[in-house]
Amino acid sequence: MSRRVLSPCGHERAGPNTMKQACIFVLAVFAFTPGVFGQDGMPMIKATVMSAFVWGEDSTSGAVSSTIQDPLTGNALHTLSYAGIEVSSRIGFERVSANEVGTFLNYTTTIVNSTDSTLSVRYGGTSVDGHAASPLWVVPAGKKLDKKERKSKPDVVELGKIYCSTSGFLSSDNFFSANASSQVLTVAPRAALTVSSVIRDPRNYHAVRCSVGGCYPTGTIRYYLRVDNTDFVFVWPGRSAVYCGT
């Protein structure tokens, strides 16, 4: 039996255009199994240090956060850069369908590896206003589900029917989906990788607000990816999401 304890460290805030190492997590594993006790009979503590960078928070020793404009679309990209690694994010949304209430939220993340080492990339997590949301089951474009498969997989999404995908806003190079959320991707030295994910807004109330200027998701969307042992966390106000539907 084991118990894991996560404890955050303190941090300091600096200027608005740099990024801080927001938190250091110490993972302490107390293993109560034979062979992992010290000589005095007390359990040994093994600690693994993991860092987390949050976009928009600052420290002179942390990553640098910035906002740039996509040269092709003009849409905003949030970027975190640290120690030869650059992670950029864009986020969009569209309605589920004309006949069904709900909103698809999708994001594309690009990892540029300027180091001499291979990087691992793992899915982290997503939440909308504190409501956890899991990646949907992604069906590649060109493949269709029959009625039986659709009934057995209610959280499925067909890329060929997602306008954010068919329009090119959402990259289809790689996906973290319900059937592959634990997948580990790799980025070779001096190379880049783009991965996307689609979720359904878990809220059932006031999820979208409309005005003369258009519609946008309410609240705040947070997600992160783990690159090697570092979490890159992106925080997007719903009004910053790009409508990429029809």
Buried (B, 14 or more C-beta within 10 A) or exposed (E): EEEEEEEEEEBEEBEEEBBBBBBBBBEEBBBEEEEBEEEEEEBEEEEEEBBBBBBBBBBEEBBBBBEEEEEEBEBBBBBBBBEBBBBBBBBBBBBBEEEEEBBBBBBBBBBBBEBEEEBEBBBBBBBBBEEEBBBBBBBEBEEEBEEEEEEEBEEBBBBEEBBBBBBEBBBBEBBBBBBBBEBEBEBEEEEEBBBBBBBBBBBEEEBBEEEEEEBBBBBBBBBBBBBBEBBBBBBBEBBBBBBBBE
